Amino acid sequence: MKASFISLALVSALAGCSPAEKQQTTASEQQASAAQAKAQDPTAQSGRYQAMLDRFVDTKMQADLSSLSDIDRQVLHKMVQVANILDGVYLRQTYDANPKVRAEIATSANPDKQLLLSLFDLHYGPWDTLEGDKPFWGDTERPDGAGVYPVDMTKEEFNQWIAAHPEDEAAFKSGYTVIVRQGDKLLAVPYSQYYGKELAACATLMREAAALTQDASLKTFLDKRADAFLKNDYRDSEMAWMDLNGSLEVAIGPYETYTDKLFGYKTFFEAFITVRNPQDSAKLAVYKQYLKEMELNLPIEDKYKNLQRGSESPISVVEQISGGGDNKPGVQTTAFNLPNDEVVRELKGSKKVMLKNVLNAKYEAIMRPISALIIAPAQQSLLMEQYFFNETLFHELSHGLGPGTLVKDGKSTTVAEQLQETYSKIEEGKADVMGAYNMLFLMDKGEMPKAERDNMLVTYFAGLFRSMRFGVHEAHGAGAAFQYNYFKEKQAFDFDSQSQTYKVDFDKLALAIRELVHDLCMIQALGDYQQSKDFLAKYAVLTPEVAALNVKMEAIPTDIRPLYPEI
């Protein structure tokens, strides 16, 4: 009877519509019909797919390879082969069914399958990484646990299993295992077994390269990394990587945890194949001597500062000539700070690697035109490419500063473990704002020109808009968004809604930077998961004015699609 009553009420309501309401209803129906027709229009679909691809601009990467010996080139060829194998491993790590999905697209009768395959290869899966992982093929949602947990696993199930089987905790939370379901049981399978065939092939190539190279530090790293791929124990090879000091700078292995959105525990394979620029690297060496002072200068109580962390902090400026795995999908990496193993960091510190040719390409194709669009004319001339580079450098330096390990409930743990899936977003935003904070510190020390404070602040602020285009589902995009909203709350800039441009209040921004560094460091120091979630819920959002600017910036590429040189 209730259903009939509702139906009669609905009929009565429609019968009683005013002419204006009827007109509005008709207009809505027409809009829905037009939208449906557009969705079914093959031409419209092709245009949409092409527009998605066009958000990335093909860019020839410049790299000076003239100093490479024949042996160097042979070694690099083998490293590129390793990178290509890790592409396949990462594809499965992202979603175990990815190879099958790609085959479905390739064998389909879809008239746009070439565009769809290009999108799949760009994003390493059927989801648009710039649009909150919205599927462009099929309707399967991207699992938070990627391909390293059962697709239907929840956090509750994982935690309940550990509570019932405490002996499994270390293996389950390890960064180097895949969690699989076997009947009514859960198992942690080491990467060396789950991806055994591929990792064995990589190990063989690395040993062959180690036998060729005349660089003793590279030989040691490659031999130890080959062992790690087979034994699933990476710490010794991470220590060896810190000692690389030759002309070839390669990072190969499971590193970042961004793709694990369930917990942020699992690492994902990638490869950076680069050539070192010794002159530019030497110029930046001066900054690492200030790391201890930067730690001491953090605006938190001394008891929360990490004064025991290793002080080795090599800075390597390189030109990237190839990549693999997690390094390649979607938005391209401009620099990295490794290793992420807190034990290694405590003992030796971490290395900062700046991908100079990638940075230069992004500045010209993206950063400069964005700034011209969103910064008020009176402050346009303050933008400096040097501070785009410096902010990236100090972002990486800042990853090695602040809380890393802590004691919680009487147990030694890490910030990453406590903050779980929120860690990457908090950490990326922290590194951004702490980078600016540390540059202000070095200006006060006279190591950087204090007269360029405003140049640095405008360039840093403009850079937030580049990153916010990645979306708040992505770690760097979320970090940029919460910086913007925090600074907005502190009235650190003025926004002209007519011109859609910003004018930075330099003194207020400098103060807000300090306050935000404090707040983020305290979330990390306390390992406060709930506070981290609450902070992101409040600040890591795209405001209407930013969303409107993103539309205005559509003609500007979101990122580059690098075309690397032949070796």
Number of C-alpha atoms within 10 A of each C-alpha: 6 7 8 9 10 11 12 12 12 12 11 11 10 13 10 11 12 10 9 9 12 14 12 12 14 12 12 12 12 12 12 12 12 12 12 11 12 13 13 11 11 14 12 13 15 16 13 14 16 16 12 16 18 18 18 18 17 14 16 15 18 18 17 13 16 6 9 15 10 9 13 20 15 16 21 23 18 19 28 20 16 26 26 18 19 27 23 18 22 24 23 20 26 23 22 18 13 20 14 11 16 19 11 13 19 14 9 11 9 12 12 17 18 12 18 22 19 14 22 22 16 20 19 27 26 27 22 19 20 20 15 14 18 15 16 16 19 10 10 11 11 18 20 22 25 19 23 29 27 16 16 9 16 14 12 9 12 18 14 12 16 17 12 10 10 12 10 15 16 11 16 25 19 14 20 23 23 24 22 18 13 8 6 5 8 18 15 21 17 21 21 19 17 16 19 14 11 17 23 17 16 25 21 16 21 26 20 18 23 23 13 14 19 14 15 13 17 23 21 17 26 27 20 24 28 25 20 20 24 21 13 16 17 19 16 14 20 24 21 18 25 22 17 22 16 15 17 22 22 23 25 25 25 23 20 22 21 22 25 24 20 21 22 23 25 27 24 25 22 25 26 26 22 23 26 24 19 14 10 14 17 13 11 15 13 11 16 17 12 16 19 16 14 20 21 17 15 21 17 18 11 12 8 18 20 20 18 11 24 17 19 18 22 23 24 26 26 26 25 25 25 26 25 25 26 30 21 22 20 22 18 16 15 20 20 20 20 22 24 19 18 19 17 19 24 19 14 19 24 30 23 25 26 27 25 22 20 23 20 17 19 22 17 11 17 19 26 17 15 22 23 16 19 21 24 19 14 9 16 17 12 17 23 19 18 12 21 21 20 20 26 24 25 23 26 26 28 26 23 29 23 27 23 24 22 19 13 14 7 7 8 9 16 21 23 24 17 21 25 19 24 23 25 24 24 26 21 21 26 27 26 28 26 30 25 27 29 24 23 23 19 18 16 13 12 10 14 14 13 17 9 14 19 18 20 24 26 26 25 22 24 23 22 20 22 22 22 26 27 22 22 23 18 22 25 25 25 27 30 32 27 27 22 24 17 19 21 15 12 15 15 20 18 13 17 12 9 6 11 16 17 22 19 20 15 16 12 14 20 18 14 22 23 18 18 21 23 18 15 21 24 20 19 27 22 17 26 15 20 13 15 22 16 11 17 19 11 11 19 28 22 21 13 9 11 17 14 12 18 19 11 14 19 13 11 19 22 25 24 21 21 22 13 15 14 9 13
